[in-house]
Amino acid sequence: MNNIIYTCLIIIITFFFIFTNKFNIDENFTNQQVQFYEEVWVNKKNIKEQLIKTKDYIKKDNLKLLNIGSGTGTYLNILEKIYPNFDFYAIDIDKNLIEKTKVNIPTANVKNENVLKRNNYEPETFDVICLFSETLHLIPYDHWEKLLGNINYWLKGNGVLIINILDGENLDPSPADYSYIKPGKDGEMVSRTFYPDKFHLSQFIKVEGGDKYEYELEENIRKPGKQHFSYDTKLYIPPIKESLRKMRENGFELKKVDDLEGFKTYYYEKYGNLEFIYNKK
């Protein structure tokens, strides 16, 4: 009897995940989810404007640029047009997203790996490293030092780090995109946007609290014809002062901030190798 009940529960759970297309961000996207994901990012506002503004700071040519958390390559696709003589590299933990990057940007050097592994790249390989959108905040806060240590290790001297940082005390998950944002039930923040004849994107973010600055994020995408794709993940978003302090402590000097409708892009320069961390000068 217990075996029958157990089997029925497994079947119910399996059908739930099949019909809702719901999964945890730690799992790889399916091909359909990759398609939905790419469609959302291609339609996001201000990405091109954000990347064009990088030319105000990056004046040199023929540089090596690494995009951490490259997704399907939306940002790299635009950067390739802005900097046609750059060598582009991409790294993402999701194998299906990175396969799509290979298709979208065949000239890029792509890697399906965990960015917390230092041996992904040799020391002082890149002139520019980028983390766009919420990429930083997908990394658990207690791993930030390891992440920033790797970035410092991979950047050349005076290399540039371009990074989007959210503020845990003034949180709007994606201010340039959403029609409105308002409090939801049980302390959630709710944001929605409508792309006419394409899809409807809803985002629910709930504070989990604690010193890990943890938030629960659920995103739902509905397309015409009742197609539905949703996923859950966690974001780690400390107060902005804490994030900026962490950057300083790991060898990065703030040089410039761009603010597009509340979505801030921070430009840092590596000001040196920290001998007590990296055992090198």
Phi, psi and omega in degrees: 000316180297323179295322179295315179299316180299315180298318179297320179296318179298317180297316180298314180297318180299313180295325178300315182288326178295314188277340177261348185055037184261137180206169177268144185299339179291343178270161178284146175294147168281170179299321179294320179293323176299318180297315178296314180304312182296321181296320177299312186288325178297328182269356180293143182282157166070000179297312181298317179298317179301317184284325176299324181294342178296338180293339176293339183248320181268106186259343186272168180237172177056047180257163174259125183236130177250128174256110178275131184071054191284347182059229179268004176094019181302312181293316181297325180299321179284318180299326180298327178282327180284323183236075187295342182259008177280155167262123186253138178233148180221142176222134178208145183282342182271117186293327181284325175295317183290330174296323177292325175300319179300322180289316185287325180229079185296341181275350183282150173268109188248151182218131175262093185208167174277125185292348179280356176272116185293329184282011174300324183219158177286158178297145176054051180270324193247146173275326183223135172233135184236138169232108185257165179055225185266017185308312179305320189277357171278345179272126177308140187302325182286359174254003184298320181297321178295316178300308182294327175298319178294318179298315177301318181295321184277337181282144172289166176303133184061022174293162186251132172249121178250122191213138171269130180233125176272158181251115181296343180261356180214064195269124168227112191305326180200077193297333183283347190252335195262141181293324176200161175222137185208162176294142175248196180283154175055037176079008178285155166252136185240132175227145181221150172216153182236123174255106188310130176065010182241291179195169178238122183249124176242145180224129179238126181231131186233133179287126176266338175083188180085173183279003176268357178055049189265136177233145175262125183242131173234127177243135180235131178238124177241129180249162175305146182087015175067020173289137187222131177224129177217155173211155178248146172203179175243143172244149181238104192230094176284169170305148187300325179298322178293319179296316181293324176297317180298322178296314180299317184293342183251024168090026181237133181251124181289130182245331188196150175227127171257140181232106177252103179051042176088354179261108191264136175248123182255133178252119179243151169244140173288120184261006176150164177273135181273110188300322184287345177259314190255356177056039178202155177237000000 
